[in-house]
Amino acid sequence: MKKLRWGVIGAGGIADRRTLPGMMLSEEAELIAVMEINEELAENLRVKYGAKRAYTDHKSLLADPEVDVVYIASPVNFHKEQAIDAARAKKDILLEKPICLDIVPQYALFVKSFFYFFSFSLFFAKNAQISLIRP
Ligand SMILES: NC(=O)c1ccc[n+]([C@@H]2O[C@H](COP(=O)([O-])OP(=O)(O)OC[C@H]3O[C@@H](n4cnc5c(N)ncnc54)[C@H](O)[C@@H]3O)[C@@H](O)[C@H]2O)c1
């Protein structure tokens, strides 16, 4: 089975509290890289979740050829830039809400992401915890 190879941008907040522990339960997910602005936190998260690499800037994570899909869980003011950079890097994207701060970029980002796989619903469809309760 081909696994989804994840990179997580802004791994130290909700990603650490909620999403990464769930992701680790899935046999279909492999955590390749985490990114945090603080180097020590990035390295601690890399060790905690057994990721291969830790980065302190999102562009380095996006340049990682092993990363297929990125989960963007940074503060909202970074979403627009990081999501557009991820789309340009041809990564699939799971983007935390809200998409960004103003409606025009939200619309532009939605159109841009039309050609890429917007993996939010698939993520939940494949989520290990959801699979456990699904008949
Ligand atoms: N879906 C949900 O139920 C849910 C719940 C909580 C939060 N959220 C969303 O998740 C996002 C993050 O929320 P949070 O509570 O974890 O916030 P947070 O402020 O804790 O930020 C998350 C992490 O991003 C890091 N960060 C800071 N600057 C960064 C940058 N330039 N690039 C990458 N990472 C950076 C921080 O160090 C922090 O560890 C927000 O958009 C929020 O709305 C969604």
The ligand as a MOL file (V3000), in Angstrom:
LIG
                    3D

  0  0  0     0  0            999 V3000
M  V30 BEGIN CTAB
M  V30 COUNTS 44 48 0 0 0
M  V30 BEGIN ATOM
M  V30 1 N -9.8370 22.6070 12.9230 0
M  V30 2 C -9.9050 22.9160 14.2090 0
M  V30 3 O -10.7370 22.4150 14.9780 0
M  V30 4 C -8.8910 23.8660 14.7610 0
M  V30 5 C -8.6590 23.9230 16.1320 0
M  V30 6 C -7.6790 24.8030 16.6010 0
M  V30 7 C -6.9730 25.5990 15.6970 0
M  V30 8 N -7.2580 25.5370 14.3700 0 CHG=1
M  V30 9 C -6.5220 26.3650 13.4110 0
M  V30 10 O -5.1930 25.8630 13.3520 0
M  V30 11 C -4.3100 26.9480 13.1270 0
M  V30 12 C -3.2490 26.9250 14.2110 0
M  V30 13 O -3.8770 27.1020 15.4680 0
M  V30 14 P -3.0440 26.8870 16.8270 0
M  V30 15 O -4.0070 27.0250 17.9390 0
M  V30 16 O -2.2440 25.6380 16.7220 0 CHG=-1
M  V30 17 O -2.1110 28.1960 16.7560 0
M  V30 18 P -0.6520 28.4880 17.3310 0
M  V30 19 O -0.5640 29.9500 17.4950 0
M  V30 20 O -0.3640 27.5890 18.4750 0
M  V30 21 O 0.2970 28.1420 16.0750 0
M  V30 22 C 0.6100 26.8350 15.6580 0
M  V30 23 C 2.0920 26.6940 15.5130 0
M  V30 24 O 2.5550 27.4570 14.3900 0
M  V30 25 C 3.8470 27.9230 14.7050 0
M  V30 26 N 4.2220 29.0540 13.8400 0
M  V30 27 C 4.3600 30.3630 14.1640 0
M  V30 28 N 4.7440 31.0660 13.0860 0
M  V30 29 C 4.8600 30.1890 12.0650 0
M  V30 30 C 5.2240 30.3070 10.7050 0
M  V30 31 N 5.5730 31.4770 10.1640 0
M  V30 32 N 5.2200 29.1960 9.9310 0
M  V30 33 C 4.8830 28.0070 10.4610 0
M  V30 34 N 4.5330 27.8180 11.7490 0
M  V30 35 C 4.5230 28.9030 12.5340 0
M  V30 36 C 3.7930 28.2660 16.1700 0
M  V30 37 O 5.1110 28.2260 16.7200 0
M  V30 38 C 2.8820 27.1910 16.7250 0
M  V30 39 O 3.6020 26.0710 17.2580 0
M  V30 40 C -5.1600 28.2260 13.1010 0
M  V30 41 O -5.4210 28.5640 11.7540 0
M  V30 42 C -6.4290 27.8150 13.8050 0
M  V30 43 O -7.5580 28.5410 13.3340 0
M  V30 44 C -8.1840 24.6760 13.8880 0
M  V30 END ATOM
M  V30 BEGIN BOND
M  V30 1 1 1 2
M  V30 2 2 2 3
M  V30 3 1 2 4
M  V30 4 1 4 5
M  V30 5 2 4 44
M  V30 6 2 5 6
M  V30 7 1 6 7
M  V30 8 2 7 8
M  V30 9 1 8 9
M  V30 10 1 8 44
M  V30 11 1 9 10
M  V30 12 1 9 42
M  V30 13 1 10 11
M  V30 14 1 11 12
M  V30 15 1 11 40
M  V30 16 1 12 13
M  V30 17 1 13 14
M  V30 18 2 14 15
M  V30 19 1 14 16
M  V30 20 1 14 17
M  V30 21 1 17 18
M  V30 22 2 18 19
M  V30 23 1 18 20
M  V30 24 1 18 21
M  V30 25 1 21 22
M  V30 26 1 22 23
M  V30 27 1 23 24
M  V30 28 1 23 38
M  V30 29 1 24 25
M  V30 30 1 25 26
M  V30 31 1 25 36
M  V30 32 1 26 27
M  V30 33 1 26 35
M  V30 34 2 27 28
M  V30 35 1 28 29
M  V30 36 1 29 30
M  V30 37 2 29 35
M  V30 38 1 30 31
M  V30 39 2 30 32
M  V30 40 1 32 33
M  V30 41 2 33 34
M  V30 42 1 34 35
M  V30 43 1 36 37
M  V30 44 1 36 38
M  V30 45 1 38 39
M  V30 46 1 40 41
M  V30 47 1 40 42
M  V30 48 1 42 43
M  V30 END BOND
M  V30 END CTAB
M  END
